[in-house]
């Protein structure tokens, strides 16, 4: 009997899959607490890596965040950095079996839990990539424009189809990207199935911030739920500012894991992922001696796979703006 892969089937069909209750209520409370601390430290200038309003794509400024009156931040970068407050706990989440097993399924590799009696492989197929935090601006709402993460909106229909095919050859994913909600989250808007086709005439002519496009879907997540999605599905984000009481309206862990390029045929995929990942600056610290996690062999092999991609110098940026 063929193996059942419901998450992969949904991802390939729709371009995204929602996984309910990936975290338990106690885990949600735990990670929400350390995420709130990381956010507060970043807003007050104690953490130098963040995403700033209104800029959508890297590079973002570093060191001093803009004041809340100017929009402030909408993301905290580098949760796995050795100096990040709460880093050890964030690492336990990122490298958890629950997440790695789903990522393995989506990328078509063996589970992190081999069958009893099965021989363990010394080769680690997964690559540590990014782990960030998406947060609500303090004083205003904020919207991202419609986009695909690795494909320019300036391409012709034929060029768009060629790039979609090249970045998911045979429909196979080279990475698994996800949002893991710690608060109720309805920020991600997607157009199901658009990861396998070029944009329609309506999508091409629409305003970049068009409020409603045909067939769009707002992904509804409750605390502990995750959505894994093809980064080249047509999507955007809508962020609601903090409430008058100061309650956080969004604390969402935003992660990605990659598939190690195995041979020369994967060279283009490796180049694409190197740009997508290293443009965020992770290569500048991942090779530090104090960057080891102390969580066993697998995280260190995944970290080594990222180190092998290089420092990121000169890789450029996937998109501008």
C-alpha positions as a LaTeX table, in Angstrom:
\begin{tabular}{lrrr}
\hline
Residue & $x$ (\AA) & $y$ (\AA) & $z$ (\AA) \\
\hline
Unk1 & 0.00 & 0.00 & 0.00 \\
Unk2 & 1.30 & 3.44 & $-0.92$ \\
Unk3 & 2.25 & 5.68 & 1.98 \\
Unk4 & $-0.25$ & 8.34 & 2.94 \\
Unk5 & 0.99 & 11.92 & 2.76 \\
Unk6 & $-2.00$ & 14.16 & 3.51 \\
Unk7 & 0.08 & 17.26 & 4.25 \\
Unk8 & 2.06 & 16.89 & 1.03 \\
Unk9 & $-1.07$ & 16.19 & $-1.01$ \\
Unk10 & $-2.70$ & 19.37 & 0.28 \\
Unk11 & 0.44 & 21.44 & $-0.28$ \\
Unk12 & 0.85 & 20.26 & $-3.85$ \\
Unk13 & $-2.83$ & 20.80 & $-4.65$ \\
Unk14 & $-3.49$ & 24.10 & $-2.87$ \\
Unk15 & $-0.04$ & 25.57 & $-2.23$ \\
Unk16 & $-0.57$ & 25.52 & 1.55 \\
Unk17 & $-1.68$ & 23.19 & 4.34 \\
Unk18 & $-2.95$ & 24.08 & 7.82 \\
Unk19 & $-1.81$ & 21.81 & 10.66 \\
Unk20 & $-4.00$ & 22.14 & 13.73 \\
Unk21 & $-2.64$ & 22.00 & 17.29 \\
Unk22 & 1.02 & 21.64 & 16.35 \\
Unk23 & 1.74 & 23.11 & 19.79 \\
Unk24 & $-0.09$ & 22.17 & 22.97 \\
Unk25 & $-1.78$ & 24.93 & 25.04 \\
Unk26 & 1.08 & 24.83 & 27.56 \\
Unk27 & 3.64 & 25.13 & 24.77 \\
Unk28 & 1.74 & 28.05 & 23.29 \\
Unk29 & 1.82 & 29.85 & 26.66 \\
Unk30 & 5.54 & 29.13 & 27.02 \\
Unk31 & 6.58 & 30.34 & 23.58 \\
Unk32 & 4.21 & 33.32 & 23.66 \\
Unk33 & 5.92 & 34.51 & 26.85 \\
Unk34 & 9.44 & 34.38 & 25.42 \\
Unk35 & 8.24 & 35.77 & 22.07 \\
Unk36 & 6.65 & 38.74 & 23.86 \\
Unk37 & 9.92 & 39.33 & 25.73 \\
Unk38 & 11.92 & 39.22 & 22.50 \\
Unk39 & 9.49 & 41.65 & 20.88 \\
Unk40 & 9.66 & 44.10 & 23.78 \\
Unk41 & 13.46 & 44.02 & 23.82 \\
Unk42 & 13.55 & 44.63 & 20.07 \\
Unk43 & 11.12 & 47.56 & 20.19 \\
Unk44 & 13.15 & 49.21 & 22.94 \\
Unk45 & 16.46 & 48.85 & 21.10 \\
Unk46 & 17.96 & 45.87 & 22.96 \\
Unk47 & 17.95 & 43.59 & 19.90 \\
Unk48 & 19.43 & 44.94 & 16.64 \\
Unk49 & 17.77 & 42.72 & 14.02 \\
Unk50 & 14.20 & 43.49 & 12.94 \\
Unk51 & 11.82 & 44.23 & 10.07 \\
Unk52 & 10.67 & 47.83 & 9.86 \\
Unk53 & 7.45 & 49.43 & 8.65 \\
Unk54 & 6.82 & 50.15 & 5.78 \\
Unk55 & 9.64 & 48.13 & 4.13 \\
Unk56 & 8.55 & 44.70 & 2.89 \\
Unk57 & 11.80 & 43.00 & 1.82 \\
Unk58 & 15.43 & 42.98 & 3.03 \\
Unk59 & 17.71 & 44.73 & 3.63 \\
Unk60 & 16.24 & 46.36 & 6.71 \\
Unk61 & 18.11 & 48.84 & 8.90 \\
Unk62 & 19.85 & 47.48 & 11.98 \\
Unk63 & 20.73 & 48.54 & 15.50 \\
Unk64 & 18.05 & 51.16 & 16.31 \\
Unk65 & 14.38 & 50.49 & 15.47 \\
Unk66 & 12.20 & 53.38 & 14.29 \\
Unk67 & 9.83 & 54.82 & 16.90 \\
Unk68 & 6.31 & 53.45 & 17.20 \\
Unk69 & 4.91 & 56.75 & 15.92 \\
Unk70 & 6.63 & 56.04 & 12.59 \\
Unk71 & 5.32 & 52.47 & 12.44 \\
Unk72 & 8.03 & 50.71 & 14.40 \\
Unk73 & 8.72 & 47.06 & 13.58 \\
Unk74 & 6.71 & 44.20 & 12.11 \\
Unk75 & 9.24 & 41.43 & 12.69 \\
Unk76 & 12.04 & 40.21 & 14.95 \\
Unk77 & 14.90 & 38.52 & 13.09 \\
Unk78 & 17.31 & 35.72 & 14.01 \\
Unk79 & 15.64 & 33.86 & 16.86 \\
Unk80 & 18.42 & 31.24 & 16.64 \\
Unk81 & 21.25 & 33.78 & 16.99 \\
Unk82 & 23.48 & 32.84 & 19.97 \\
Unk83 & 22.80 & 36.22 & 21.63 \\
Unk84 & 19.00 & 36.19 & 21.21 \\
Unk85 & 17.17 & 36.19 & 24.57 \\
Unk86 & 15.30 & 32.88 & 24.79 \\
Unk87 & 17.38 & 31.35 & 22.00 \\
Unk88 & 17.63 & 27.89 & 23.57 \\
Unk89 & 13.85 & 27.64 & 23.88 \\
Unk90 & 13.27 & 28.92 & 20.34 \\
Unk91 & 15.73 & 26.26 & 19.13 \\
Unk92 & 13.77 & 23.50 & 20.86 \\
Unk93 & 10.72 & 24.60 & 18.88 \\
Unk94 & 12.52 & 24.95 & 15.55 \\
Unk95 & 14.21 & 21.54 & 15.80 \\
Unk96 & 11.22 & 19.76 & 17.34 \\
Unk97 & 10.23 & 16.40 & 15.88 \\
Unk98 & 6.73 & 17.71 & 15.17 \\
Unk99 & 8.05 & 20.39 & 12.81 \\
Unk100 & 10.88 & 18.35 & 11.30 \\
Unk101 & 8.55 & 15.43 & 10.53 \\
Unk102 & 6.11 & 17.63 & 8.62 \\
Unk103 & 8.95 & 19.40 & 6.79 \\
Unk104 & 10.43 & 16.02 & 5.87 \\
Unk105 & 7.10 & 14.87 & 4.44 \\
Unk106 & 6.67 & 18.07 & 2.43 \\
Unk107 & 10.15 & 17.78 & 0.94 \\
Unk108 & 9.89 & 14.05 & 0.25 \\
Unk109 & 12.58 & 12.79 & 2.61 \\
Unk110 & 12.57 & 10.12 & 5.30 \\
Unk111 & 11.00 & 10.90 & 8.65 \\
Unk112 & 13.15 & 11.96 & 11.58 \\
Unk113 & 11.71 & 8.89 & 13.33 \\
Unk114 & 12.85 & 5.87 & 11.29 \\
Unk115 & 11.03 & 2.57 & 11.66 \\
Unk116 & 12.26 & 0.22 & 14.39 \\
Unk117 & 15.27 & $-1.69$ & 13.11 \\
Unk118 & 15.90 & 0.74 & 10.23 \\
Unk119 & 19.49 & 1.86 & 9.83 \\
Unk120 & 20.20 & 5.49 & 10.68 \\
Unk121 & 21.86 & 7.53 & 7.95 \\
Unk122 & 24.89 & 9.72 & 8.60 \\
Unk123 & 23.66 & 12.05 & 5.86 \\
Unk124 & 21.30 & 14.82 & 6.99 \\
Unk125 & 18.99 & 15.91 & 4.15 \\
Unk126 & 17.55 & 18.99 & 5.88 \\
Unk127 & 19.17 & 22.41 & 6.09 \\
Unk128 & 18.69 & 24.83 & 8.94 \\
Unk129 & 17.43 & 28.04 & 7.36 \\
Unk130 & 15.51 & 30.85 & 9.06 \\
Unk131 & 13.52 & 31.35 & 12.26 \\
Unk132 & 11.99 & 34.78 & 12.80 \\
Unk133 & 9.01 & 36.33 & 14.57 \\
Unk134 & 6.22 & 38.29 & 12.88 \\
Unk135 & 4.59 & 40.90 & 15.12 \\
Unk136 & 2.01 & 43.67 & 14.86 \\
Unk137 & 3.13 & 47.28 & 14.57 \\
Unk138 & 2.35 & 49.23 & 17.73 \\
Unk139 & 0.40 & 52.19 & 16.40 \\
Unk140 & $-0.91$ & 51.39 & 12.93 \\
Unk141 & $-2.14$ & 48.70 & 10.61 \\
Unk142 & 0.31 & 47.48 & 7.98 \\
Unk143 & $-0.11$ & 45.57 & 4.71 \\
Unk144 & 2.26 & 43.69 & 2.44 \\
Unk145 & 1.68 & 43.74 & $-1.30$ \\
Unk146 & 0.76 & 40.69 & $-3.35$ \\
Unk147 & 3.92 & 38.76 & $-4.20$ \\
Unk148 & 5.72 & 35.47 & $-4.65$ \\
Unk149 & 8.84 & 35.23 & $-2.46$ \\
Unk150 & 11.35 & 34.25 & $-5.16$ \\
Unk151 & 9.73 & 35.40 & $-8.40$ \\
Unk152 & 9.55 & 38.98 & $-9.66$ \\
Unk153 & 6.19 & 40.44 & $-10.63$ \\
Unk154 & 7.85 & 41.99 & $-13.70$ \\
Unk155 & 8.12 & 38.68 & $-15.59$ \\
Unk156 & 6.12 & 37.69 & $-18.64$ \\
Unk157 & 3.70 & 34.77 & $-18.41$ \\
Unk158 & 6.20 & 32.39 & $-20.03$ \\
Unk159 & 9.04 & 33.55 & $-17.78$ \\
Unk160 & 6.85 & 33.16 & $-14.73$ \\
Unk161 & 5.92 & 29.59 & $-15.68$ \\
Unk162 & 9.56 & 28.72 & $-16.33$ \\
Unk163 & 10.63 & 30.00 & $-12.93$ \\
Unk164 & 7.78 & 28.26 & $-11.12$ \\
Unk165 & 8.78 & 24.97 & $-12.77$ \\
Unk166 & 12.49 & 25.50 & $-12.09$ \\
Unk167 & 11.99 & 26.28 & $-8.41$ \\
Unk168 & 9.77 & 23.26 & $-7.77$ \\
Unk169 & 11.06 & 20.72 & $-10.32$ \\
Unk170 & 8.52 & 17.97 & $-10.82$ \\
Unk171 & 6.42 & 19.62 & $-8.13$ \\
Unk172 & 9.01 & 18.78 & $-5.46$ \\
Unk173 & 9.63 & 21.31 & $-2.72$ \\
Unk174 & 13.19 & 22.47 & $-2.03$ \\
Unk175 & 12.12 & 23.97 & 1.29 \\
Unk176 & 9.30 & 24.06 & 3.82 \\
Unk177 & 8.13 & 27.49 & 5.01 \\
Unk178 & 5.63 & 27.98 & 7.81 \\
Unk179 & 3.83 & 30.39 & 10.12 \\
Unk180 & 3.20 & 29.05 & 13.64 \\
Unk181 & 0.65 & 31.15 & 15.52 \\
Unk182 & 0.99 & 32.03 & 19.21 \\
Unk183 & $-2.07$ & 34.36 & 19.04 \\
Unk184 & $-5.18$ & 34.10 & 16.87 \\
Unk185 & $-3.88$ & 34.94 & 13.40 \\
Unk186 & $-5.70$ & 35.87 & 10.19 \\
Unk187 & $-2.82$ & 37.79 & 8.62 \\
Unk188 & $-1.90$ & 35.54 & 5.70 \\
Unk189 & $-3.99$ & 35.79 & 2.52 \\
Unk190 & $-3.35$ & 33.31 & $-0.29$ \\
Unk191 & $-4.75$ & 32.39 & $-3.69$ \\
Unk192 & $-5.02$ & 28.57 & $-3.63$ \\
Unk193 & $-3.41$ & 26.82 & $-6.59$ \\
Unk194 & $-1.51$ & 29.89 & $-7.78$ \\
Unk195 & 1.83 & 28.21 & $-6.99$ \\
Unk196 & 1.38 & 26.08 & $-10.13$ \\
Unk197 & 0.30 & 28.71 & $-12.65$ \\
Unk198 & 1.11 & 32.14 & $-13.99$ \\
Unk199 & $-0.90$ & 35.12 & $-12.81$ \\
Unk200 & $-4.21$ & 35.76 & $-14.49$ \\
Unk201 & $-4.93$ & 38.99 & $-16.36$ \\
Unk202 & $-6.88$ & 40.26 & $-13.34$ \\
Unk203 & $-4.00$ & 39.48 & $-10.98$ \\
Unk204 & $-1.47$ & 41.17 & $-13.26$ \\
Unk205 & $-3.51$ & 44.37 & $-13.58$ \\
Unk206 & $-4.61$ & 44.57 & $-9.94$ \\
Unk207 & $-3.29$ & 47.15 & $-7.52$ \\
Unk208 & $-0.35$ & 45.67 & $-5.55$ \\
Unk209 & $-2.41$ & 46.11 & $-2.35$ \\
Unk210 & $-5.76$ & 45.03 & $-3.84$ \\
Unk211 & $-8.04$ & 44.16 & $-0.92$ \\
Unk212 & $-9.84$ & 41.34 & $-2.71$ \\
Unk213 & $-8.75$ & 39.16 & $-5.63$ \\
Unk214 & $-10.76$ & 36.26 & $-7.12$ \\
Unk215 & $-10.54$ & 33.03 & $-5.12$ \\
Unk216 & $-8.40$ & 34.52 & $-2.35$ \\
Unk217 & $-8.54$ & 32.86 & 1.06 \\
Unk218 & $-7.70$ & 34.26 & 4.50 \\
Unk219 & $-5.79$ & 31.59 & 6.42 \\
Unk220 & $-7.32$ & 31.35 & 9.89 \\
Unk221 & $-4.99$ & 30.10 & 12.63 \\
Unk222 & $-5.68$ & 29.60 & 16.31 \\
Unk223 & $-2.83$ & 29.57 & 18.86 \\
Unk224 & $-0.78$ & 26.44 & 18.27 \\
Unk225 & $-1.85$ & 26.04 & 14.63 \\
Unk226 & 0.63 & 26.27 & 11.75 \\
Unk227 & 0.34 & 26.87 & 8.04 \\
Unk228 & 3.03 & 25.43 & 5.79 \\
Unk229 & 3.00 & 27.05 & 2.37 \\
Unk230 & 4.81 & 27.16 & $-0.95$ \\
Unk231 & 6.65 & 30.49 & $-0.83$ \\
Unk232 & 5.76 & 31.08 & $-4.49$ \\
Unk233 & 2.02 & 30.91 & $-3.97$ \\
Unk234 & 0.56 & 34.36 & $-4.68$ \\
Unk235 & 0.09 & 35.81 & $-1.21$ \\
Unk236 & 0.25 & 38.87 & 1.00 \\
Unk237 & 0.00 & 39.82 & 4.68 \\
Unk238 & $-2.30$ & 42.15 & 6.58 \\
Unk239 & $-1.23$ & 43.26 & 10.06 \\
Unk240 & $-3.54$ & 44.83 & 12.61 \\
Unk241 & $-1.88$ & 47.15 & 15.14 \\
Unk242 & $-1.85$ & 46.47 & 18.87 \\
Unk243 & $-5.10$ & 47.00 & 20.76 \\
Unk244 & $-5.71$ & 50.09 & 22.91 \\
Unk245 & $-5.01$ & 47.96 & 25.97 \\
Unk246 & $-1.58$ & 47.14 & 24.56 \\
Unk247 & $-2.38$ & 43.48 & 23.90 \\
Unk248 & $-0.29$ & 41.89 & 21.16 \\
Unk249 & $-2.44$ & 41.08 & 18.13 \\
Unk250 & 0.23 & 39.01 & 16.38 \\
Unk251 & 3.07 & 36.82 & 17.62 \\
Unk252 & 3.75 & 34.32 & 14.87 \\
Unk253 & 6.87 & 32.17 & 14.53 \\
Unk254 & 7.98 & 32.29 & 10.89 \\
Unk255 & 10.37 & 29.52 & 9.91 \\
Unk256 & 11.84 & 27.73 & 6.94 \\
Unk257 & 13.85 & 24.55 & 6.48 \\
Unk258 & 15.63 & 23.55 & 3.29 \\
Unk259 & 16.52 & 20.43 & 1.36 \\
Unk260 & 20.24 & 19.84 & 0.94 \\
Unk261 & 21.36 & 20.02 & $-2.69$ \\
Unk262 & 22.77 & 16.57 & $-3.46$ \\
Unk263 & 24.43 & 16.93 & $-6.85$ \\
Unk264 & 25.27 & 19.26 & $-9.73$ \\
Unk265 & 21.71 & 18.99 & $-11.05$ \\
Unk266 & 20.57 & 20.80 & $-7.90$ \\
Unk267 & 23.00 & 23.68 & $-8.40$ \\
Unk268 & 20.33 & 26.17 & $-9.51$ \\
Unk269 & 18.04 & 25.20 & $-6.61$ \\
Unk270 & 20.96 & 25.63 & $-4.22$ \\
Unk271 & 21.67 & 29.10 & $-5.65$ \\
Unk272 & 18.02 & 30.15 & $-5.29$ \\
Unk273 & 17.84 & 28.98 & $-1.67$ \\
Unk274 & 21.21 & 30.58 & $-0.86$ \\
Unk275 & 19.86 & 33.94 & $-1.97$ \\
Unk276 & 16.49 & 33.49 & $-0.24$ \\
Unk277 & 18.11 & 32.49 & 3.06 \\
Unk278 & 21.43 & 34.30 & 3.20 \\
Unk279 & 19.94 & 37.65 & 2.15 \\
Unk280 & 18.67 & 37.87 & 5.75 \\
Unk281 & 22.21 & 37.83 & 7.20 \\
Unk282 & 22.10 & 34.44 & 8.92 \\
Unk283 & 25.45 & 33.50 & 7.34 \\
Unk284 & 27.27 & 36.15 & 9.34 \\
Unk285 & 26.75 & 34.36 & 12.67 \\
Unk286 & 25.81 & 30.71 & 12.07 \\
Unk287 & 29.47 & 29.61 & 11.99 \\
Unk288 & 30.31 & 31.14 & 15.36 \\
Unk289 & 31.67 & 28.76 & 18.01 \\
Unk290 & 28.87 & 29.71 & 20.39 \\
Unk291 & 26.21 & 29.01 & 17.73 \\
Unk292 & 26.06 & 25.27 & 18.56 \\
Unk293 & 22.71 & 24.27 & 20.04 \\
Unk294 & 23.48 & 21.43 & 22.46 \\
Unk295 & 20.41 & 19.54 & 21.27 \\
Unk296 & 22.10 & 16.48 & 19.80 \\
Unk297 & 23.58 & 15.60 & 16.42 \\
Unk298 & 20.74 & 16.45 & 14.06 \\
Unk299 & 20.57 & 20.21 & 14.71 \\
Unk300 & 24.35 & 20.41 & 14.32 \\
Unk301 & 24.24 & 18.57 & 10.99 \\
Unk302 & 21.48 & 20.90 & 9.81 \\
Unk303 & 23.55 & 23.89 & 10.93 \\
Unk304 & 26.58 & 22.50 & 9.08 \\
Unk305 & 24.46 & 22.23 & 5.93 \\
Unk306 & 23.64 & 25.92 & 6.23 \\
Unk307 & 27.28 & 26.85 & 6.85 \\
Unk308 & 28.21 & 25.03 & 3.63 \\
Unk309 & 25.99 & 27.46 & 1.69 \\
Unk310 & 28.42 & 30.30 & 2.46 \\
Unk311 & 28.43 & 33.58 & 4.35 \\
Unk312 & 25.99 & 35.33 & 2.05 \\
Unk313 & 28.40 & 37.97 & 0.83 \\
Unk314 & 27.36 & 39.11 & $-2.63$ \\
Unk315 & 24.26 & 36.87 & $-2.95$ \\
Unk316 & 21.97 & 39.84 & $-3.52$ \\
Unk317 & 18.23 & 39.93 & $-2.78$ \\
Unk318 & 15.27 & 37.94 & $-4.11$ \\
Unk319 & 12.94 & 40.96 & $-4.36$ \\
Unk320 & 13.14 & 44.72 & $-3.87$ \\
Unk321 & 10.95 & 47.07 & $-1.90$ \\
\hline
\end{tabular}
